[in-house]
Amino acid sequence: MNVKVLMILMIIVIGFVVSMFIPTTMEVDKEQTEKYEEPYTVQEAYVEKVPYTVKYQEAVYKTVNHNEPIYTTLYTIVLDDIGDGYAAIEINNILTYKTEYTGSDFWGNREYKVTLYDSSNKYYNTYYEINSVDVTESYDKITSYNVWSEKVIDKYVTKEKTEYKEETKYKDVVKTKTLERKITVTETIDCFMYEKIFG
């Protein structure tokens, strides 16, 4: 083989070897883990006050006036003075009386001082030289009135009012959760030519 051809071959081989170490770049696929957010819907419970109408009876009052009679037992009393020759005295509407012995008259009859009280139990009159006191009649009579008033229920009326009750309800709420997935990405890396060619 001639030297010239050998030289050319050597130059070609050396050039090829040198070219294998020339810096270059290449793209490679790489698998990696990626995190991502995924939305999802859940139902959450909550308490709500719900109004409702209630019917009820309300009392209506009125004032009632009372005028009640008060009865008292009264008496008819006969006072007699035996010695004077006059007719006996009859007195009505006496509540009570009080006698006080004062001695005897000319004929020896016992004499009394008699004090009478009327239906109001107040002093009415006083009689002297009375020989006898007789109650001839008793009866009930209105002597006063008990006046008073009171509130009583006249009727009931139907009314309405709003009340509230608690009810559990549900609503959709969107939330997110973090997940992972495998992805392939292409990267550009620095290498020599031989790595690019032969992988």
DOGURO-217104 format. One record per residue: residue in three letters; x, y, z of N, C-alpha, C in turn. Coordinates in steps of 0.2 Angstrom, whole numbers, plus 5000, padded with zeros to 4 digits. Example, Ala and Ser with C-alpha at 12.3 -4.5 7.8 and 13.67 -1.06 7.14 Angstrom:
2
ALA506649725039506249785039506649845039;SER506449895035506849955036506450005039;
//
This chain:
199
MET500449945000500050005000500550065000;ASN500250114996500750164996500650215002;VAL501150255003501150295009500650345009;LYS500550375003500050425002499350405004;VAL499250345002498550315003498550305011;LEU499050275014499050265021498950325025;MET499250375023499250445026498550465026;ILE498150465020497450485020497050445024;LEU497150375025496750335029496850355036;MET497450365038497650385045497250455047;ILE497350495042496950565043496250555044;ILE495950515040495250495041495050465047;VAL495450415049495350385056495450435062;ILE495950475061496050515067495550575067;GLY495350595061494750645061494150615063;PHE494050545062493450515064493450505072;VAL494050485075494050485082494050545085;VAL494350595083494250665086493550685085;SER493250675080492550695079492050665084;MET492250605086491850565091491850605098;PHE492350645099492450685106492250755105;ILE491850775100491650845099491050855103;PRO491050905108490450915112489850935108;THR489250905110488650925106488050915111;THR487450915109486850915113486450855110;MET485950825114485450785112484850785116;GLU484350765114483650765117483550695120;VAL483350685126483250615129482550625133;ASP482250565132481550565136481750535143;LYS481350575148481450555155480750545159;GLU480750495162480050485166480150515173;GLN479650555175479650585182478950585185;THR478950595191478350605195478050675195;GLU477450685194477150755194476550755199;LYS476550805203475950815207475450865204;TYR474850845205474250895202473650895207;GLU473250945206472650955210472050935206;GLU471650895209471050865206470450885210;PRO469950925207469350945211468850885212;TYR468550885218467950845219467450875223;THR466850845223466250875226466050835232;VAL465950865238465650825243465050865246;GLN464650835250464050865253464250875260;GLU464150935262464250955269463550975272;ALA463450955278462850965282462951035286;TYR462351065286462351135290461651135293;VAL461551175298460951185302460651255300;GLU460051255298459651315296459051325300;LYS458951385302458251395306457751415301;VAL457251375301456651375296456051405300;PRO455751455297455151485300454551445299;TYR454051445303453451415302452951455307;THR452251455305451751485308451351445313;VAL451251475319450951445324450251485326;LYS449751445326449151475328449051465336;TYR448751515339448651515346448051555348;GLN447751535354447251575357447451625362;GLU447251685361447451745366446751765369;ALA446751775376446251795379446151865379;VAL445451885378445251955378444851965385;TYR445152015389444852025395444352085395;LYS443852085400443452135401443352155409;THR443152215411443052225418442352215420;VAL442252175425441552165428441552205434;ASN441052245435440952285441440452245446;HIS440552235452440152205456439852255462;ASN439252245463438952285468438452235473;GLU438852205477438452145481438152175487;PRO437552165488437252185495437452155501;ILE437552185506437752155513437152155517;TYR436952095519436352095523436552095531;THR436152125535436152125542435552105545;THR435552065550434952055554434752105559;LEU434152135558433952195562433352175566;TYR433152215571432652195575432152255576;THR431552225578431052275580430952275588;ILE431052325591431052325598430552365601;VAL430152345606429652375610429852395617;LEU429852465618430052485625429452505628;ASP429352485635428752495638428952535645;ASP428552585646428652615653427952615656;ILE427852565661427252545664426952595667;GLY427352635671427052685675426752745672;ASP426952765666426752825663426052825660;GLY425752765659425052755656425052765649;TYR425652775645425652785638425752715634;ALA425652715628425752655624426452645624;ALA426652585623427352565622427652595616;ILE428252605616428652635610428952575605;GLU428752575599429052525594429552555590;ILE430152525590430652555586430952495581;ASN431052515575431252465570431952485568;ASN432252435564432952435562433452445567;ILE433452415572433952415578434352355577;LEU435052365577435552315577435652285584;THR435652325589435852305595435652355600;TYR435652335607435452385612435852365618;LYS435852415623436152405629435752435635;THR435652395640435252415646435652425652;GLU435452475656435852485662435352505667;TYR435352455673434852465678434952535682;THR434352565683434452635686434052635693;GLY433652585694433352585701432552565699;SER432152575704431452555704431052625704;ASP430452615701429952675700429552675707;PHE429052725707428652735712428252675714;TRP428052635709427652565711428152505712;GLY428752515712429252465713429452425707;ASN429352455701429552415695430252435694;ARG430652385691431352405689431352445683;GLU431852495683431852545678432552535675;TYR432652545668433252545665433352605660;LYS433952615659434152665654434352615648;VAL434052635642434152585636434452635631;THR435052605628435352645623435352595617;LEU435052625611434952585605435452605600;TYR435652555596436152565590435752545584;ASP435852585578435552575572435952525568;SER435752515562435952465557436752475556;SER436952535557437752545556438052535562;ASN437752515567438052505574438352565577;LYS437952625575438152685578437552705583;TYR437752755587437252775592436552795589;TYR436052775591435352795589435052845593;ASN434852815599434552855604434552825611;THR434352865616434352835623433752845626;TYR433452795630432752805633432852795640;TYR432552825645432552825652431952795655;GLU431952775661431352745665430952695661;ILE431352655657431052595654430952535658;ASN430352505659430252455663430452385659;SER430252385653430352315649430652335642;VAL431052285639431252285632431152225629;ASP430752225624430552165621430752165613;VAL431052105611431152105604430552065601;THR430252095596429652065593429652045586;GLU430252065583430352035576431052045574;SER431251995570431952005567431951985560;TYR432352025556432352015548432952035546;ASP433152015540433752035536433652095532;LYS434052135532433952195528434652215525;ILE434652245519435252275515435452335519;THR436052325522436252385526436852425522;SER437152385517437752425514437852375507;TYR438352395503438552365497439252355497;ASN439452295495440152275493440352295486;VAL440652345485440752365478441452355476;TRP441552315471442252295468442252275461;SER442752275458442852255451443352205450;GLU443352165444443852115442443852105435;LYS444452085433444552075426444451995424;VAL443951985420443851915418443951905410;ILE443951845408444051825401443351835398;ASP443351875393442751895389442651845383;LYS443251825380443251785374443951765372;TYR444051725367444751705365444751725357;VAL445351755355445351765348445951725345;THR445951705339446451665336446951715333;LYS447651705335448151745332448751695329;GLU449151725326449751685323450351725325;LYS450851675325451551705327452051655323;THR452651685322453151645318453651615323;GLU453751555323454251525327454751485322;TYR455351465325455851435321456051365323;LYS456151325319456451255320457051245316;GLU457551205319458151195316458051135311;GLU458351135305458351085300459051075298;THR459251015297459850995294459750995287;LYS460251035283460251035276460951015273;TYR460951005267461550985264461751035258;LYS462351045257462551085251463251055248;ASP463251065241463851045238464451085239;VAL465051065241465651095242466151065238;VAL466551115234467051085229467751095233;LYS468051035234468751035237469251005232;THR469851005234470350975229470850935233;LYS471050885229471550835232472150835228;THR472750815231473350815228473550745226;LEU473650735219473750665217474450665213;GLU474750605212475350605208475250565202;ARG475650575196475650535190476350535187;LYS476450485183477050475180476950515173;ILE477450555171477450585164478150585161;THR478250585155478850585151478950645148;VAL479550675150479750735148480450735143;THR480550775139481050775134481550825137;GLU482150805138482750855140483250855135;THR483550915135484150925131484750925135;ILE485250875134485850865138486450875134;ASP487050895137487650895134487950825134;CYS488350815128488650745127489150755122;PHE489550695121489950695115489650665109;MET489950665104489650645098489550575098;TYR489950535101489950465101489350445105;GLU489150485111488550465115487950475111;LYS487950525107487350545103487250495098;ILE487850465095487750415090487550345092;PHE487950325098487850265100487350255106;GLY487150315108486650315114486950295120;
//
